[in-house]
Amino acid sequence: MAGPAGPLRLDHVGIAVRSIAEARRFWEALGLHLDGEEEVAGEVVRVGFLPLGETRLELLEPTSPGSPIARHLERRGPGLHHLCVSVPDIRAAMAELAAAGCELLSPEPLPGAHGCLVCFIHPRSAGGVLVELSQPPGGGR
């Protein structure tokens, strides 16, 4: 599938959890295996990825009580947090979405896990779903 900024694919599904260590038990019992953990300081979160076919599940554990994931857990409890779409050129995708009237949660891409650049789109602009755009390292024009 191609979007205005090039080919698109589902990169991962983000799941808010209180503890990666606890949450991974279910997924490992299902047959998935954690492919490492990483702290994303700018988002005040620790992430763990579980490969699943051609995509991944991302477990999101807050590293501070004031983090966005901690606030999400307080309001909604554990569960689905966001869908992430991989884009080859995040700035072009952001410009296209902004021009279409979508509300971006940051004016510039931010550092994400695995060296990616990321930007979140407000759920008001995406039918109630928090969407993350992610450009792999070395992408862009």
Solvent accessible surface area in square Angstrom, and as a share of the most:
residue,aa,sasa,rsa
1,M,189,0.84
2,A,79,0.61
3,G,22,0.21
4,P,95,0.60
5,A,1,0.01
6,G,18,0.18
7,P,97,0.61
8,L,46,0.23
9,R,130,0.47
10,L,79,0.39
11,D,10,0.05
12,H,9,0.04
13,V,28,0.16
14,G,0,0.00
15,I,25,0.13
16,A,0,0.00
17,V,10,0.06
18,R,143,0.52
19,S,26,0.17
20,I,2,0.01
21,A,63,0.49
22,E,106,0.48
23,A,22,0.17
24,R,76,0.28
25,R,161,0.59
26,F,122,0.51
27,W,52,0.18
28,E,58,0.26
29,A,91,0.71
30,L,113,0.56
31,G,45,0.44
32,L,24,0.12
33,H,128,0.57
34,L,28,0.14
35,D,93,0.48
36,G,44,0.42
37,E,71,0.32
38,E,54,0.24
39,E,96,0.43
40,V,16,0.09
41,A,79,0.62
42,G,73,0.70
43,E,45,0.20
44,V,53,0.30
45,V,5,0.03
46,R,78,0.29
47,V,1,0.01
48,G,0,0.00
49,F,6,0.03
50,L,0,0.00
51,P,59,0.37
52,L,78,0.39
53,G,79,0.76
54,E,173,0.78
55,T,29,0.17
56,R,56,0.21
57,L,13,0.06
58,E,10,0.04
59,L,0,0.00
60,L,9,0.05
61,E,40,0.18
62,P,28,0.18
63,T,61,0.35
64,S,42,0.27
65,P,118,0.74
66,G,49,0.47
67,S,2,0.02
68,P,57,0.36
69,I,9,0.04
70,A,11,0.08
71,R,107,0.39
72,H,16,0.07
73,L,8,0.04
74,E,134,0.60
75,R,154,0.56
76,R,159,0.58
77,G,15,0.14
78,P,81,0.51
79,G,27,0.26
80,L,112,0.56
81,H,29,0.13
82,H,4,0.02
83,L,62,0.31
84,C,0,0.00
85,V,38,0.22
86,S,10,0.06
87,V,3,0.02
88,P,48,0.30
89,D,14,0.07
90,I,0,0.00
91,R,133,0.49
92,A,23,0.18
93,A,6,0.05
94,M,9,0.04
95,A,62,0.48
96,E,83,0.37
97,L,50,0.25
98,A,51,0.40
99,A,92,0.71
100,A,80,0.62
101,G,66,0.63
102,C,29,0.18
103,E,69,0.31
104,L,41,0.20
105,L,91,0.45
106,S,13,0.08
107,P,123,0.77
108,E,98,0.44
109,P,14,0.09
110,L,71,0.36
111,P,99,0.62
112,G,13,0.13
113,A,15,0.11
114,H,86,0.38
115,G,53,0.51
116,C,20,0.12
117,L,55,0.27
118,V,5,0.03
119,C,1,0.01
120,F,35,0.14
121,I,6,0.03
122,H,40,0.18
123,P,38,0.24
124,R,173,0.63
125,S,40,0.26
126,A,33,0.25
127,G,81,0.78
128,G,61,0.58
129,V,57,0.33
130,L,29,0.14
131,V,27,0.16
132,E,13,0.06
133,L,9,0.04
134,S,6,0.04
135,Q,12,0.05
136,P,56,0.35
137,P,87,0.55
138,G,87,0.83
139,G,33,0.31
140,G,36,0.34
141,R,221,0.81
